[in-house]
Amino acid sequence: MLQSYLDGETDEVTARRVAAHLEDCRRCGLEASLYREIQHALARRVEPDSEAVERLRTFGAALLNEGPPAGDGGSEDTAAPPAGA
């Protein structure tokens, strides 16, 4: 859903819900920031920042290893941010 939101492909209600979640969830906010950085680099037709790509890979690997976050009900996320964040 995050990618659809960032691509402007969600309805208004969903977009508001995702935006609110991104404000409250540091982990998802960092992921969205990385995606935006990569999108902007691609729009400029230049190579994305290698550090941003590596942080995104590390973040994705951590998600696969940890599974979904427990109770994502707006509480502060205590998981470590992606390396270099």
C-alpha positions, 0 to 999 in steps of 0.5 A, a space after each residue: 500500500 505504501 508504494 501505491 500511496 507514494 505513486 498517488 494511486 490511492 483514494 483520498 481516504 486511504 491516502 489520509 490514513 497512510 499519511 497519518 500513519 507515516 507521521 506516527 510510525 518512524 519505521 514506515 516514515 523512514 521507509 517512505 523517505 527512502 522510496 521518495 529519494 529513489 523515486 526522485 533520482 529515477 525521475 531525474 534519470 540519474 543513479 539513486 544514491 547508493 547509500 539510500 539503496 543499501 539502507 532500503 535493502 537493509 530495511 527490507 532484509 530486517 523486515 523479512 527477518 523480524 516479521 511484521 511489527 507487533 502492535 502497530 497501533 500508533 505506539 513509538 517503534 522501538 526497532 532500530 532504524 535502517 543503517 545510516 538513517 
